[in-house]
Amino acid sequence: MASMREGAGSAFALPPTRTEYLREVVAGQDIGVVQAPLTPWQRLANQGWLRKGLLLVAIAAAWEIYARRLNNPLLVPTFSSTLAAFADGFRGAEIPEKVLNSVALLLKGYAAGLVLATIFTSLAMMTRLGNDLLETLTSAFNPLPAIALLPLALIWFGLGDISIVFVLVHSVLWAVALNAHSGFRSVSNTLRMVGRNYGLKGPRLIFKILIPAAFPAILTGLKIGWAFAWRTLIAAELVFGVSSGRGGLGWYIYEHKNMLDIPAVFAGLFTVILIGLLVENLVFRNIEAATVRKWGMQS
Amino acid sequence: MLADNNMSAEPNPTPLLQVDGVTLQYKTAKHLVTATYRVSFDVHQADRFVLLGPSGCGKSTLLKAVGGYMAPTEGSMRLKGAPILGPGADRVFVFQEFDQLLPWKTVKHNVMFALEASRKMRGKAAETQAMRYIEKVNLGKFADSYPHTLSGGMKQRVAIARALAMEPDVLLMDEPFAALDALTRRKMQDELLALWADTHFTVLFVTHSIPEAVLVGNRILLLSPHPGQVKGELNSSGDDPVDPATGIKLSDRIHEILFADRVEEQETVPHG
């Protein structure tokens, strides 16, 4: 080949002339299975929970070793003593009770926040003034940490659940409204036109087209709102925990710190983390799998 | 001067869709753009009426106006004698974009959605109607698939099934095959003609491809750009015949008409 090109001696090297050919292809069913099963090891390594579980075990082991070397339960209790305190808290039904108190309060605040966010975003979708209102309010209040409103809430509503619900609403509302609103605005114009083509307008257009189409963004808002609310709640309970005699998890942590029962403080923190993980992995993960992933709107 | 082969036509019945002297304008951030200027045409029952022109001739804007998404600044549009005032399910759109299907609904539910949202049918009746048209576009096996698992051509077939299931007075197609590869496009054009032979629906079809217009349309409206104005209306039998008088193919004739301005600029050919 090389000699041919050199032999041509000019700038225009021509490709060689080749014979044409046609052939029959093998029918699809005559080809055997073109895939092999994965080895057991590969299959295990594909399990996300297994990889993450192993990581957690490694972290717990590192913790245990460090705490034993340090040998100062007031600063860092061992992992095993934290587990023991955790088990104790469950046996005495103290932790479940605190968890229930916290979660009940949290759900109240979360629900109220969602209702308000729905109202605000609906207004913003329907009128230009509502849009201006939402944009102004979110840019003003979203950067303000909800917990900073707690002192004011205590003066307005007194030492009770209402004060905490108030700050929870504040922590949920803006995050959810902001995400939902930007989700609505990024719905493709074609989908809107399709909706209007089939006679949808007003609330029907919002519920049948805009909300499902903006669902990935709405779900992100719900997740962020949940995390904000959970943090705010624990912080609020740490600042002032007892409302009508029954405190939540934050209060549990605060109380045991005062008693220098540090393993129990760790157990309290552990519970906070555990609940966060449960909600993320059971609730939100399943909602995602049943909606945006199934619809191919998120991979 | 152009529509000289119109004489054989029998006395015209009342047109299904009458577009009369329509001027369309829209505003961008800085300009007021005139998309079409005093465009008139009539679409009859069972027409495959093609709006053909280069980009900038306002053909898509015209279709949007017929769809009711924008009001003309001048002129009138009537469907079955009644003025077009807004979007409605008697004129169903098939868009070029694949995202016209609702990603959260399966193929079957996308078609049912149209029937139920427009309150045309509900429940079992809607399902039966949906399946009938899904079978017509050969997607029966995929009725329970979500749109993101389908190819581009299949998505467009779902959109066509959804539109036809509505049994609209007129089907509005906005370059429905433009985003498809050439082989799939050719196949879809044939399928559309087969569907038409089956139910004789009326379709208003926008394209910028001369071969597509000649193949798909029975009547072709030629539009000039900036702003869109009518240059003529031609009949087409679909097989791009050679005109015995002049010896040129229909597609070449259309090409000449649409791009005659450039020739005139160069040669100043007298009109006639």
Boltz contact constraints between the chains, C-beta under 6 A:
constraints:
  - contact:
      token1: [A, 188]
      token2: [B, 99]
      max_distance: 6.0
  - contact:
      token1: [A, 190]
      token2: [B, 95]
      max_distance: 6.0
  - contact:
      token1: [A, 190]
      token2: [B, 97]
      max_distance: 6.0
  - contact:
      token1: [A, 190]
      token2: [B, 99]
      max_distance: 6.0
  - contact:
      token1: [A, 190]
      token2: [B, 100]
      max_distance: 6.0
  - contact:
      token1: [A, 194]
      token2: [B, 100]
      max_distance: 6.0
  - contact:
      token1: [A, 196]
      token2: [B, 87]
      max_distance: 6.0
  - contact:
      token1: [A, 197]
      token2: [B, 87]
      max_distance: 6.0
  - contact:
      token1: [A, 197]
      token2: [B, 93]
      max_distance: 6.0
  - contact:
      token1: [A, 198]
      token2: [B, 89]
      max_distance: 6.0
  - contact:
      token1: [A, 198]
      token2: [B, 114]
      max_distance: 6.0
  - contact:
      token1: [A, 198]
      token2: [B, 117]
      max_distance: 6.0
  - contact:
      token1: [A, 198]
      token2: [B, 118]
      max_distance: 6.0
  - contact:
      token1: [A, 199]
      token2: [B, 89]
      max_distance: 6.0
  - contact:
      token1: [A, 199]
      token2: [B, 118]
      max_distance: 6.0
  - contact:
      token1: [A, 200]
      token2: [B, 117]
      max_distance: 6.0
  - contact:
      token1: [A, 212]
      token2: [B, 104]
      max_distance: 6.0
  - contact:
      token1: [A, 295]
      token2: [B, 103]
      max_distance: 6.0
  - contact:
      token1: [A, 295]
      token2: [B, 104]
      max_distance: 6.0
  - contact:
      token1: [A, 295]
      token2: [B, 146]
      max_distance: 6.0
  - contact:
      token1: [A, 296]
      token2: [B, 103]
      max_distance: 6.0
  - contact:
      token1: [A, 296]
      token2: [B, 146]
      max_distance: 6.0
  - contact:
      token1: [A, 296]
      token2: [B, 148]
      max_distance: 6.0
  - contact:
      token1: [A, 297]
      token2: [B, 103]
      max_distance: 6.0
